[in-house]
Amino acid sequence: MATIVELPRLSDTMEEGVVAKWRVAVGDKVKRGQIIAEIETDKATMEFESFDSGYVLALVAEEGEALPLGAPIAVFGKEGEDPQAALASASSGGPAPAERAAAEAKADERAHAEAPEPSGDEAEASEAPAPDAAPKRESAPAAAERVSLDADSQRIPASPIARRLAREHDLELTAIAGSGPHGRVIKADVERAAAEGTAKRGAAASPAAGSAPGTLSTESDAWGRPYVSRPDEHVRLNQMRKAIARRMTQSKQEVPHYYLTLEVDMGRAIGFRADYNAAIAPAKISFNDLIVKAVARALREFPAVNVSFAGAEFIRRGDVHVGVAVAVDDGLIVPVIRFADQKSLESISSESRDLGGRARSKQLRPEEMSGGTFTVSNLGMFGIQEFAAVINPGEPGILAVGAIEPRAVVVDGQVAVRQRMTMTISADHRVTDGALAAQWLNLVKGYLENPLSMLADPK
C-alpha cells in the first residue's frame, strides 16, 4: 500500500510550511532517513528526512507553495503503484474528502508536468479545452476546494506546462498576465515573459528594463509639470514574516505590556571591554555580550523576573536561557544562548557569533530557536537611541538596548560628557509589577556599570 508523506512540524511555532526545494524526483527510490526536501518554516529552511522508504510515486506539493501542517506533499510506494488510489483511500483520520480530491487533482497535475511536453497544436489544445468539454478528473467539490487552496496559498491559476516553463526560466508566475480562460497563465504567456525578460524571480521590486516608470498624473506641481504615478506592488509574506505578524499580534493582544527605561553609564564597560579583549586576543567580546551576561546574571540573582504566565499559575524558570534577536533578510530570528548565567563572556561571545551567522544563513536547528526565558534586542549598532520591543509570547519580558553615545550629564553639580546607553524593559504585567521589574533593571545597570562583578562565580 502506498504511503502519503505529510508536511511535518519542524519548529514549535510552525503552523504551515513551504517546500523550498525537492531533493528527489518522481521515480526515485528513497531510503528511510534520506533527505527528500528542504522545508521553509517560520524560522529557517530545514532539511526533511524521510520517515518511509519506497519509490516516489508523486510529488503533490509544488516548490514555493504554502501548505498547512499535515497536508500531503508526496506519495511513496512500490514501483508501478497508482498514487491516485493512495490519495483517494486515505484513512478516516486523514484529510477531508474535498481536501483529498484537491490533493488528487494536484498529484495529477504534477504528473502531467513531469510528462514529456506535447508540441505544436497539441500543446495549445491541452491548455485550452473546448467550452463544452467536461472537466477531467475533478468534481465540483474538488474544484471548489482547488479555488480555496489557490486563495489560501496565493497560487496563480496556470497550466502544468506553464508552471514547468516558469520554473525552468526562473520566472515568477504572479508577475505574468494570463491570457487563458479566467486569467489562467498558459504556455504562450510564459514564453512571452521569458522573451521580454520580465517576471524574473527577485526582480519584482524594480521595473523591467525599458519599461515606463509610471503614468502621468492629472495633478501637477507649481510649474505645471504632471506628477508621475507609479503602481503599488503586492509582495507576498514569506513564512517568517507570517509568523512574526501572527506572534507579535498575539503578544500585543494577550500580554499587558508596561515599559521602564534607565540610562546606564558605560564608561567602565568600555574600558573593561578594551582590557578584556587585549587579554584574550585574537578573540574578542562585544558590548552585546556584556549585556547578555548582565541580563543572565540578573535573572539568576533575581528569579522573580525569570517567570512565565500559565493561566491559573505562573512558572518560575529554574534555568536561564537568553534569546538574542538577530535581524535577517526575511525578518527576525531569536536564537537562544542556553544556561547563559553559567557561561563565561568568551563562551557567550563565541556562541552568539555562531548562532547569528547560522541564523542569517537559515541553518539553525529548532532547539536552538526555542526555550528562551528572556530576550535581548539591541539596535544600538543602527544608531537608535531608545525603543520599546514587543515581548516574545511565553517570556516575561524583553530588554531593548540603544546606542552607546556621549551625552551631557550632571556629575557632582557640574555638566560633564559621559558615555551613556538607554535600555528599556517591556514586561508582562500578569507576572511582574513595576517595582519588581525596576529592581531587576537596576541590577542589570549595576552589572554594566561595574563589569568586574560579572566575573564572580554566580550565586
N, C-alpha and C positions, 0 to 999 in steps of 0.2 A: 504493500500500500504506500502510495506517495505521501511525502511529509510536507506540510506547509511551514515555511520558515517565516516567523513573525518578527516585527520590529521590536527589539529588546529595550529595556530600560537600562541606560548606561550611565545615568547620573541621578542623584537623589531628587533633583528638581525637574527632571526631563518629563515632559508631557507629550511631546511629538518630536520627530526627528526627520532628517533628510539623508537619503543615500547619496553621499557626495561622489562616490566612485565605486563601481563594481570591480572586484578583482577576479571575477570568474565570468564565464560566458555560457550560454545555453549549449549543452552537450558536454561540458567539462565534468570530470569525475572529481568529487570533493571528499576529502578525508575529515574526520572529526578533529576539531582544533585548528583547521586550516583557516586562514584569513580570507573571507569571501567578499568583504565590502568595507568601505570607510563610511562611518555614520557621523553626520554632523549633529551634535546635540546643542543644548543651550549654552554649553560651556566650552566645548572643544570638539575637534574632529577626531574620532576614535576608531581603531580597527576592530572589526567584528569577527570573532572566531566562530566557526560553525559548531553547533551542538550535535549535528547529524552528519551522516555520510551518505553518499549516493551520487547519482548523476543529476546535473542541473537540468530540470525539465522546462522551467520557465523562470524568467525574471519579471515579476509582477510590477515592482516599483521602478519607476524611471529615475535616473540620476537628476537630482535637483528638486524632486517632488517632496513636499512636506506631508508627512503621514502621522496619524496618531499611534500611540503605543499599542502593540498587539496587532497592528494591521499586517496582512500578508505581504511579504516583499519578494518571496521566491518559492519555488516548488522543487523539492528533491525527490528522487525515487529511482526505480530501476530503469535501465536503458529501454526506451520504447514505450514507457507508460504514458498515459494521457494526463497532462496536468489539469485539464479542464474537469476531469472526473474527480480529481482530488479536491479541487476548489468547490465543486458542486456538492460533494458529500462530506463537507466539513462537519465536525461534531456539533451537537446542540449547544455546547458551551462556546462555540466559535462565533464568528460574525453573524449578524442578522442576515436573512435571505437576500434583502436588497443589497447589502454590502458584499455578500458572496457573489451575487450576479455582477456587480460592478467590478469586483476583482477578477472574475472570469473574463469579462469583456476586455479588461486591461491586459490580462495574460494573452488573450487572443490578439490584441493589438500589438503587443510586444513580439509575439511570434511572427506576425506579418512584417514587423520592422526588421526582424532578423533574416527573413526570407530574401532570396535574390530579387533585385529590383526589376519590375517589368519595364518595358521600354515603349517609347512612342505613344500611339493612341491608346494602347492597353493600359499604360500607367495613368493617363488622364482619365480614362473611363473608370478606373478603380477609385479615383479620387472624387469623381462627380457622378454618382449613380443617378439613374433616371428618377424623376419625382415620384413615379408610381411604384418604384421598387420597394419591397418590404425591407426594413432594417434587418441586417443579418446578425443572428445570434444575440439579439439584445431585446428584452421585453420592455414594456412601458415602465415598470418599476425600476428596472436596471437603468434605463435611460434617465429617469428622474434622479436616481442616485448618482449617475455619472455627472449630471449637471451640478448636483450638490457638491460632489468631490471637486469639480472644476472651480466652484466658487470658494470652497474652503481652502484649497491649496493654491488658488490664483493661477491655475493652469490655463493655457490658451488653447482653444479648440484647433486641432491640426491633424492632418492625415499622417499615418505612420511614416510614409516616405518623406514628408516634410519634416517630421521630427528627426528622422535619421540624418537628413541632409543638413539640418540646422546644427546637429551635434558635430558632424564632420567638418563643417565650415566654421565652427565655434561662434555661432550666431545666437542671439537672444530672441526667442520666439515672441516675447512681449513687445519687441520693437519692430515686428514685421506686420504690416497691414494685410489681413486676409481677404482674398477675393472670392473664396468659395462660399457655399451656402451658409447663411447666418454668420458670416465673417470668418469662416474656417480657413486656416492657413493651408495652402496647397503647395505642391512641388514648385510650380511656376513662381509663386511669391518668394520662396526661399532662394531660388536661383537668381531672381532679380535682385534681392537684397545682397547676395554674395557678389554679384557682378558690380553693384554700385558701391560695395564696401561699407554698407550701413549695417546696423544691428549687431556689431561686434560686441561680445561679452566684455563688460567692464568699461565700455565706451559710451554708455548711455548718458553720462553726466555732461558730455560735451557734444556740440553739434558736429555732424559729419562734415568732412572736408568738402568745401564748395557749396554747402547748403546755406540758406539765408539765416542770419542770426535771429530774426524775428520779423514781425509785421509792423507797419507804421500805424501808430495810434491816431485817433481823431483828435486827441489832445496835443497841445504844443507848448513850447516854452515861451519866454518873453520875446524872443526874436522870431517867433512863428515857425520854429523847427519842430516837426512832429516827434513825439517820444517813440521809442522802439518798444513794442510789446512782445515779450518772449513767453513761450508756453510754459505751463507748470510741468514739473517732472514727477512722476509717481514712482517711488522707489520701494520695492518690497522689503519688508522687515526680514532680516535673517533670523536664525533660531536663537542666537544670543540676544539680539535686540528684543525679540518677542518675550524672552524670559525676563529680561531686565524690566520691560514695560509691565509685565504681569506681577512680578515680585515687588517692585517699587510701589505700584498702585496698591497692592495688598498691604504693604507696610504702612503707607500713609493713611489708609482707610482703617486698619485694625490696630495699629500701635500708636498710642498717645505720646507723641514726641514732646520733649522740652529741651531747651538748649542753655548751656552755661559756657561762658567764654573767659579765658585767662590769657594774660601776656606772660611770657617766660623770658628771663634774661639768659641769653645763650652764650654769653661771653666765656664762661668757664668751659662750656661744652665745646666751643670752637678750639680753645687751647688744648683741651683734653684729647679731642679727635686728632689734632695735628701730632701730638706726642705719641699717641697710641699707634697711629699709622706708621710713624717713624720706627717704632719698636717692632712692628710685625711685618715691615716691608719685605717683599713686594705686595703682600696682601694689604687690604685697606678696608675700613668700615665707613659707612655713610652716616649722615645725620639721621636718616630714617631708621637705620639700625639702632641708633641710640634711643630713638623714640619708641620703637617696638620693644626694646629691652625695658625701658622705663614703664611702659604700659603693662608689660607682663609681670614685672616685679610688683607694681601697684596692685594688680589683680590678685596676686598671690598673698600680699600683705593685707589686702582689704577685700576678702572674699564675698562680702555682702553685695558687691557690684558684679561679681562673676556668676550671674544667675540667668535663668530664662523663664519666661512665663509659660505655664502649662495648665491653663483653665482654672481649676479649683485650687491649684498649688503652684509654687514656683520651685525650680530645681536649682540648687546651689551646686555649681560645677566643681568637681574635685580637681580637674586638670585645667591648665591654662593653655589654650590654643589660639594664637593671634593671627587673624586674617589680614593680609596686606593687599589693598586694592591696586590692581595693575591695569593701566589703560592699554587696550589693544585696538587694532584697526576696526574690528567689528563692534566694539563696545567696552565692556569692563569684566575682568575676571578677578576673583579673590582667592588666590592660593593661600594655604594655611600653614603657618610655622607651628608645629606641634611641640608641646612642652617648652614653650618659649621662655618661661620663667626659669627653667633649669639649664638653659643653653648659654654658652659664652657669646660675647659680642662677635668673635670671629665665626662661630658656627651660624649665628643668625645672619651675618653678612653673606657668608658663602651660600647658605640655603636660599636667602632672598634673591640673590643673583641667578641661581639655578632655576628656581621656581618662576621668576619673572621672565627669563629667557624662554623657558618652555611654554609659559602661558602665551607669549606672543606668537610662538610657532604652533600653538594648539596641540601640544604634546603632553599635557598634564593628565595624570590618571584621576579617576573620580575621587579616590580617597584623599588626594592632595588638594581638593577644592571643597571639602566638606568637613563638618565637625568643629568649625571655629566657635569660640566662646566670646570673641570681641573682635572688632575690625579697626584698622588704622587706614585713613585715606589722606594722602599727602599731595597737595597741589602746589607746594612751595616752589618746585622747580619750574613752574609756569609763571611765577611772579605773583600768584594770588596771595593777598594779604590775609584774608579771612573768609570762611564759608561754613555752611552747615550741611552735613551729609545726611542721607537717609539710612535708617537702621536696616541692617540685613535681618529679615524675619528669623526669629528663633534666638537672636542675640539680645543682650540688654542695652547695647549702645554701640556707637561708632565715634572715633575721635578724628575730627577734621583738622588738618595741620596746614598752616600757611607758610609764607616765605620768611627766612631769617634776613633781617634788613636793619640798617642803622636808623634809630629813631631818637628824637629828642625826648628825654625823660628828666624828672626832677630827682636828684640824688643829694641827700643832706641839705636840702634847701636851695641847691644850685642846679641849673639846667646843664645836662650832660648828654652826650651821644652814646648810646648803648646798642648792642646787637640784640634785637628783640624778635620774638616769634609769637604769633597768636594761635591758640588752639581752642577748638570748640567741641564739646561733647554733645552729641544728640543721644538722649537717654529715654528709656521706656518707663513711663510714669506708672505702669502697672506693677513694676517690681522694685523701682527705686524712687526716692524723692529728692528734691533739690539739695537739701542739706547733706544727704548721703553722697550724692554724686559730686558735690562741691568738695567734700573732704577727700574723695578719691582723686579728683582733678588736681588738688593742691599737692597730693602725694606724688603724682606724676611730675608736676612742676618742680618739686623738691629734688627728685632724682636727676632731672635735666640740669638744674642749676648747680648741683653737686654730683657730677657724674661718677666720681670715685666711689660713691656709696653704692653704685650698682654692681661693683666688682666683689662686694662682700658676699659670702655664702647666703643663699636665701633662707628665710626662717622656715 
